[in-house]
Amino acid sequence: MADPKAESALRDATQALGGLRERWNAAREYLKIDALRSRHGTLSTAVAAPNLWDDQDHAREVTTELGRVSSALDEFDELGRHLDDGGVMVEMARELLEAGDRSMLDELLRTVESVASHIETLELQSLLSGPYDESDAIVDFHAGAGGTDAQDWAEMLLRMYSRWAERRGFDVEVDEVSEGQEAGILSASIIVKGRFAYGWLSAERGVHRLVRISPFDAQARRQTSFASVEITPFVVDVSGDVGIDDKDLRVDTYRSSGAGGQHVNKTDSAIRITHLPTGIVVSCQNERSQHQNRARAMQILQAKLSERARAEQKAELDALAGDRGENAWGSQIRSYVQAPYQLVKDHRSEYETGNVEAVLDGDLDAFMEAELRRLRRGAE
């Protein structure tokens, strides 16, 4: 006769599978799986075209997007297969339990736990429903108050977000790095490429504060330093959103240098473009030629001007709606404390952890999720 506890576990697993199936079906809608399948077909046709590589930049965009779409579909379909396998395991476990064998039940429970974890990851993407959330992201870092420590802190943030991107399988393109006077960086600009890169990173926009024993202070005193992180959706074609007049641009060339290492092409081909009406400055030093650097810098400038226009429109609507009681401009969104205790705390969501080193090594998902959920609650 079967073990009553095992029978109860089997019933629970069967019910859990049913609930997971419903959540998986719901994910089909908010992840736009049918639209992705259609896009996959279009991209597959484009990749098969014999003249695809006549335009190498376009070819790279097409093949990169196809890889992302394929990955998203594979992840979704694999979960469906695991759910199907779970249904088969239920029947097999029921038969084996009659003979006192619970080996299949144990495997079923592991499968349910794994599928639940992966579906929770998919469901987090339901938080990313903005018009640009699926886009790549331009991430700009600027050292703030704190002298050399702040410049070192800006470089630490550059590494932290690069490590976070690597953990997620995103690509990181270093477009510009300006070295600090003694250590660290004054500023840097990178592009994080991956589906939902902007959606996740948008939660990180703001001023970040570091408190630690300064490695640059001979008396080993505690130092507070600041650095800002700016996030802009990198939309390749924003020509319909903004217009740029050549007479509004000042274009400077300079020799590439900085903390980009092998990613930086150290020639006179680096480009800095200043948009005179707004004062927005963009730089690119990562491409092989001055022409390519200028083209990429113009893409970044277009994206920033488009984001500026959206922000101005939102500010006008917010003014009409009245004061909503919260204005975080100019204040830190998160503090990273390494002395006299260990703590990273987000001042918006109140999420915190004592594992500072893990966070600085790119373990940021919990912070991003907490802030996205807070924003979702505020919008409801």
Secondary structure per residue as TSV (DSSP state, phi and psi in degrees):
chain	resnum	aa	ss	phi	psi
A	1	M	-	360.0	143.7
A	2	A	-	-69.9	150.7
A	3	D	-	-69.2	126.0
A	4	P	H	-57.1	-37.5
A	5	K	H	-65.5	-38.4
A	6	A	H	-66.6	-39.8
A	7	E	H	-62.0	-41.8
A	8	S	H	-64.6	-41.0
A	9	A	H	-63.5	-37.5
A	10	L	H	-65.6	-42.5
A	11	R	H	-62.4	-42.3
A	12	D	H	-63.4	-41.8
A	13	A	H	-65.5	-38.1
A	14	T	H	-64.7	-44.3
A	15	Q	H	-64.5	-40.2
A	16	A	H	-62.7	-40.4
A	17	L	H	-62.0	-40.1
A	18	G	H	-62.1	-42.9
A	19	G	H	-66.2	-37.8
A	20	L	H	-66.7	-35.4
A	21	R	H	-62.7	-42.6
A	22	E	H	-63.1	-41.7
A	23	R	H	-67.8	-36.1
A	24	W	H	-64.2	-42.5
A	25	N	H	-64.3	-38.1
A	26	A	H	-64.5	-35.9
A	27	A	H	-63.0	-28.5
A	28	R	H	-57.2	-34.3
A	29	E	H	-77.8	-54.3
A	30	Y	H	-76.2	-16.8
A	31	L	T	-91.0	-2.2
A	32	K	T	54.4	49.6
A	33	I	H	-62.8	-41.0
A	34	D	H	-63.2	-40.4
A	35	A	H	-66.2	-37.1
A	36	L	H	-65.1	-37.6
A	37	R	H	-64.8	-40.1
A	38	S	H	-64.0	-43.7
A	39	R	H	-64.1	-36.2
A	40	H	H	-60.7	-41.8
A	41	G	H	-63.7	-42.5
A	42	T	H	-63.1	-44.8
A	43	L	H	-68.0	-37.3
A	44	S	H	-62.3	-39.8
A	45	T	H	-64.1	-42.4
A	46	A	H	-64.2	-40.3
A	47	V	H	-65.3	-31.5
A	48	A	T	-78.5	-9.0
A	49	A	-	-65.9	133.9
A	50	P	T	-65.0	-24.4
A	51	N	T	-100.0	16.2
A	52	L	G	-54.5	-46.1
A	53	W	G	-84.8	9.4
A	54	D	G	-63.9	-34.2
A	55	D	S	-114.0	98.1
A	56	Q	H	-66.7	-37.1
A	57	D	H	-62.7	-45.4
A	58	H	H	-63.9	-39.7
A	59	A	H	-62.8	-41.0
A	60	R	H	-65.3	-39.3
A	61	E	H	-62.8	-43.5
A	62	V	H	-65.6	-47.8
A	63	T	H	-67.7	-35.8
A	64	T	H	-64.9	-45.7
A	65	E	H	-64.0	-39.8
A	66	L	H	-61.0	-39.8
A	67	G	H	-62.7	-42.0
A	68	R	H	-65.2	-47.2
A	69	V	H	-62.4	-43.0
A	70	S	H	-61.2	-41.9
A	71	S	H	-63.1	-43.7
A	72	A	H	-63.0	-42.7
A	73	L	H	-67.9	-40.7
A	74	D	H	-62.0	-41.4
A	75	E	H	-63.4	-44.6
A	76	F	H	-65.8	-46.3
A	77	D	H	-66.7	-35.6
A	78	E	H	-63.9	-38.2
A	79	L	H	-62.7	-39.0
A	80	G	H	-61.7	-40.1
A	81	R	H	-66.3	-39.0
A	82	H	H	-65.3	-36.4
A	83	L	H	-65.6	-40.1
A	84	D	H	-62.7	-42.9
A	85	D	H	-61.3	-38.2
A	86	G	H	-61.0	-39.7
A	87	G	H	-61.7	-39.8
A	88	V	H	-66.9	-40.6
A	89	M	H	-62.0	-35.2
A	90	V	H	-58.1	-47.9
A	91	E	H	-64.9	-42.7
A	92	M	H	-66.6	-41.3
A	93	A	H	-62.9	-39.0
A	94	R	H	-61.8	-43.5
A	95	E	H	-67.2	-43.3
A	96	L	H	-69.1	-32.4
A	97	L	H	-63.0	-31.1
A	98	E	H	-61.9	-27.0
A	99	A	T	-97.6	8.6
A	100	G	T	80.9	13.6
A	101	D	-	-104.5	115.0
A	102	R	-	-106.9	15.5
A	103	S	H	-60.5	-41.3
A	104	M	H	-70.9	-31.8
A	105	L	H	-62.3	-43.1
A	106	D	H	-62.1	-40.6
A	107	E	H	-66.6	-38.6
A	108	L	H	-61.7	-43.8
A	109	L	H	-63.4	-38.6
A	110	R	H	-65.4	-38.8
A	111	T	H	-65.3	-43.8
A	112	V	H	-60.3	-43.6
A	113	E	H	-63.3	-42.5
A	114	S	H	-65.8	-45.8
A	115	V	H	-63.5	-41.1
A	116	A	H	-60.5	-42.1
A	117	S	H	-63.1	-43.9
A	118	H	H	-69.7	-35.3
A	119	I	H	-69.6	-35.1
A	120	E	H	-59.9	-38.3
A	121	T	H	-63.9	-43.0
A	122	L	H	-62.9	-40.4
A	123	E	H	-66.3	-28.5
A	124	L	H	-60.6	-29.0
A	125	Q	G	-69.2	-15.1
A	126	S	G	-67.9	-19.3
A	127	L	G	-73.4	-15.9
A	128	L	-	-104.6	77.4
A	129	S	-	-117.6	9.7
A	130	G	S	-70.8	162.6
A	131	P	T	-63.6	-22.7
A	132	Y	T	-116.6	7.3
A	133	D	T	-61.9	-28.5
A	134	E	T	-81.2	-5.4
A	135	S	S	-77.9	164.7
A	136	D	E	-66.6	168.3
A	137	A	E	-130.4	135.6
A	138	I	E	-90.2	126.2
A	139	V	E	-119.4	118.6
A	140	D	E	-110.7	136.4
A	141	F	E	-117.2	136.9
A	142	H	E	-137.9	125.5
A	143	A	E	-67.8	140.3
A	144	G	-	-115.4	-140.9
A	145	A	S	-66.8	140.2
A	146	G	S	129.8	4.8
A	147	G	H	59.1	-134.3
A	148	T	H	-61.8	-37.3
A	149	D	H	-60.5	-40.2
A	150	A	H	-66.0	-37.0
A	151	Q	H	-68.1	-39.1
A	152	D	H	-64.9	-39.7
A	153	W	H	-62.9	-40.6
A	154	A	H	-61.2	-39.8
A	155	E	H	-68.9	-35.9
A	156	M	H	-61.9	-40.2
A	157	L	H	-65.9	-40.0
A	158	L	H	-57.5	-45.0
A	159	R	H	-66.4	-41.6
A	160	M	H	-59.2	-47.6
A	161	Y	H	-74.2	-29.3
A	162	S	H	-65.7	-41.6
A	163	R	H	-66.1	-39.6
A	164	W	H	-60.1	-44.3
A	165	A	H	-62.2	-42.2
A	166	E	H	-62.1	-40.3
A	167	R	H	-59.3	-34.1
A	168	R	T	-88.0	-2.1
A	169	G	T	79.7	17.0
A	170	F	-	-84.6	155.5
A	171	D	E	-92.1	146.7
A	172	V	E	-122.2	124.4
A	173	E	E	-112.9	117.5
A	174	V	E	-84.9	113.3
A	175	D	E	-96.6	-30.9
A	176	E	E	-161.2	136.3
A	177	V	E	-137.0	130.3
A	178	S	E	-114.4	116.2
A	179	E	E	-67.6	150.6
A	180	G	-	-75.9	167.9
A	181	Q	S	-68.5	-39.0
A	182	E	S	-116.7	-36.4
A	183	A	S	-159.5	167.3
A	184	G	S	66.7	-153.3
A	185	I	E	-135.0	149.8
A	186	L	E	-80.0	-39.3
A	187	S	E	-161.0	164.4
A	188	A	E	-159.5	155.5
A	189	S	E	-136.3	126.7
A	190	I	E	-129.2	160.4
A	191	I	E	-117.7	123.3
A	192	V	E	-98.3	121.0
A	193	K	E	-110.9	119.9
A	194	G	S	169.9	153.9
A	195	R	T	-63.6	127.2
A	196	F	T	74.5	14.3
A	197	A	H	-58.1	-47.4
A	198	Y	H	-67.0	-40.5
A	199	G	H	-56.9	-45.4
A	200	W	H	-69.9	-47.6
A	201	L	H	-71.7	-20.0
A	202	S	G	-59.9	-23.6
A	203	A	G	-73.7	-8.4
A	204	E	G	-102.8	1.7
A	205	R	-	-67.8	127.3
A	206	G	E	144.1	-167.0
A	207	V	E	-96.6	132.4
A	208	H	E	-113.6	134.2
A	209	R	E	-112.7	134.3
A	210	L	E	-117.1	131.9
A	211	V	E	-121.8	122.4
A	212	R	E	-160.6	171.4
A	213	I	E	-77.3	119.7
A	214	S	-	-67.7	126.4
A	215	P	T	-75.1	-5.4
A	216	F	T	-106.2	5.3
A	217	D	-	-107.3	118.1
A	218	A	T	-61.6	-25.6
A	219	Q	T	-93.2	6.1
A	220	A	-	53.7	46.6
A	221	R	-	-87.3	159.3
A	222	R	E	-75.3	138.4
A	223	Q	E	-130.5	137.4
A	224	T	E	-107.3	129.4
A	225	S	E	-136.6	159.1
A	226	F	E	-130.3	149.3
A	227	A	E	-150.3	146.4
A	228	S	E	-107.0	151.3
A	229	V	E	-123.9	122.9
A	230	E	E	-111.3	136.8
A	231	I	E	-122.8	127.7
A	232	T	E	-132.1	134.6
A	233	P	E	-66.1	132.9
A	234	F	E	-95.6	94.1
A	235	V	-	-102.8	115.2
A	236	V	S	-59.9	-42.4
A	237	D	-	-113.3	96.4
A	238	V	-	-117.4	21.6
A	239	S	T	-60.6	-27.1
A	240	G	T	-76.9	-16.5
A	241	D	T	-91.6	-37.4
A	242	V	-	-134.4	151.7
A	243	G	-	-119.5	135.9
A	244	I	-	-121.5	122.3
A	245	D	-	-93.6	131.5
A	246	D	G	-57.2	-31.8
A	247	K	G	-70.8	-13.2
A	248	D	G	-89.2	3.5
A	249	L	E	-112.6	139.5
A	250	R	E	-114.1	123.5
A	251	V	E	-113.3	122.7
A	252	D	E	-119.1	144.3
A	253	T	E	-110.6	150.3
A	254	Y	E	-158.5	170.3
A	255	R	-	-83.2	130.6
A	256	S	-	-65.3	142.8
A	257	S	-	-162.3	174.3
A	258	G	S	124.4	-166.6
A	259	A	T	-88.9	16.1
A	260	G	T	-78.9	-9.9
A	261	G	G	61.0	-134.9
A	262	Q	G	-68.0	-14.7
A	263	H	G	-76.9	-13.6
A	264	V	S	-103.8	129.0
A	265	N	-	-87.9	103.8
A	266	K	-	-85.9	77.1
A	267	T	S	-133.6	-176.4
A	268	D	T	-82.3	16.4
A	269	S	T	-89.7	-3.3
A	270	A	E	-65.5	145.9
A	271	I	E	-123.6	136.4
A	272	R	E	-124.6	123.7
A	273	I	E	-115.7	127.4
A	274	T	E	-110.1	124.1
A	275	H	E	-88.7	105.0
A	276	L	T	-61.2	-41.6
A	277	P	T	-62.4	-33.6
A	278	T	T	-106.7	-17.8
A	279	G	T	79.5	5.3
A	280	I	E	-68.9	131.0
A	281	V	E	-119.8	129.8
A	282	V	E	-127.9	149.3
A	283	S	E	-136.2	153.0
A	284	C	E	-146.9	131.4
A	285	Q	-	-137.1	14.1
A	286	N	-	-97.3	-20.0
A	287	E	S	-81.4	172.0
A	288	R	S	-79.1	-25.2
A	289	S	S	-135.4	163.1
A	290	Q	H	-61.1	-39.1
A	291	H	H	-61.3	-44.5
A	292	Q	H	-68.0	-39.3
A	293	N	H	-63.6	-39.7
A	294	R	H	-65.2	-43.6
A	295	A	H	-61.1	-42.8
A	296	R	H	-68.9	-40.7
A	297	A	H	-61.4	-37.3
A	298	M	H	-66.8	-37.5
A	299	Q	H	-62.4	-43.9
A	300	I	H	-65.2	-41.9
A	301	L	H	-61.7	-43.9
A	302	Q	H	-59.7	-42.5
A	303	A	H	-63.8	-41.7
A	304	K	H	-68.6	-38.9
A	305	L	H	-66.4	-37.3
A	306	S	H	-64.8	-42.8
A	307	E	H	-64.5	-37.9
A	308	R	H	-62.6	-42.7
A	309	A	H	-63.1	-40.7
A	310	R	H	-66.0	-39.8
A	311	A	H	-65.3	-39.6
A	312	E	H	-65.4	-40.3
A	313	Q	H	-64.8	-41.0
A	314	K	H	-65.1	-39.3
A	315	A	H	-62.7	-38.3
A	316	E	H	-64.3	-43.1
A	317	L	H	-66.6	-39.0
A	318	D	H	-64.5	-37.9
A	319	A	H	-64.2	-39.3
A	320	L	H	-67.2	-33.6
A	321	A	H	-78.6	-17.2
A	322	G	-	94.0	175.1
A	323	D	-	-69.5	126.7
A	324	R	-	-97.9	5.9
A	325	G	S	87.9	2.5
A	326	E	-	-145.2	128.3
A	327	N	-	-144.5	106.7
A	328	A	-	-96.1	5.8
A	329	W	T	-61.7	132.4
A	330	G	T	84.3	-1.3
A	331	S	S	-120.5	155.9
A	332	Q	E	-70.1	142.4
A	333	I	E	-89.4	-22.3
A	334	R	E	-153.3	144.3
A	335	S	E	-117.3	137.5
A	336	Y	E	-117.3	108.0
A	337	V	E	-110.3	122.7
A	338	Q	-	-110.9	-11.0
A	339	A	S	-156.4	135.2
A	340	P	S	-88.6	2.0
A	341	Y	S	-140.0	175.4
A	342	Q	-	-108.6	116.0
A	343	L	E	-163.7	136.4
A	344	V	E	-117.7	124.0
A	345	K	E	-131.9	130.5
A	346	D	E	-89.4	125.6
A	347	H	T	-83.1	-3.8
A	348	R	T	-96.4	-53.9
A	349	S	T	-88.9	-15.5
A	350	E	-	72.2	7.2
A	351	Y	-	-70.4	141.5
A	352	E	E	-149.7	161.3
A	353	T	E	-152.2	151.5
A	354	G	S	-91.3	-4.8
A	355	N	-	-90.1	77.3
A	356	V	H	-64.4	-42.6
A	357	E	H	-61.6	-39.2
A	358	A	H	-63.7	-41.2
A	359	V	H	-62.9	-46.4
A	360	L	H	-66.3	-17.3
A	361	D	T	-93.0	9.5
A	362	G	T	105.9	6.4
A	363	D	-	-83.5	81.0
A	364	L	-	-115.4	-6.3
A	365	D	H	-56.2	-41.6
A	366	A	H	-64.7	-38.3
A	367	F	H	-66.2	-44.1
A	368	M	H	-63.8	-44.4
A	369	E	H	-62.6	-42.9
A	370	A	H	-62.0	-41.4
A	371	E	H	-71.6	-39.6
A	372	L	H	-63.2	-39.6
A	373	R	H	-66.4	-38.8
A	374	R	H	-62.4	-43.2
A	375	L	H	-64.9	-38.8
A	376	R	H	-63.7	-42.9
A	377	R	H	-63.0	-38.5
A	378	G	H	-67.8	-26.6
A	379	A	H	-85.9	-13.7
A	380	E	-	-82.4	360.0
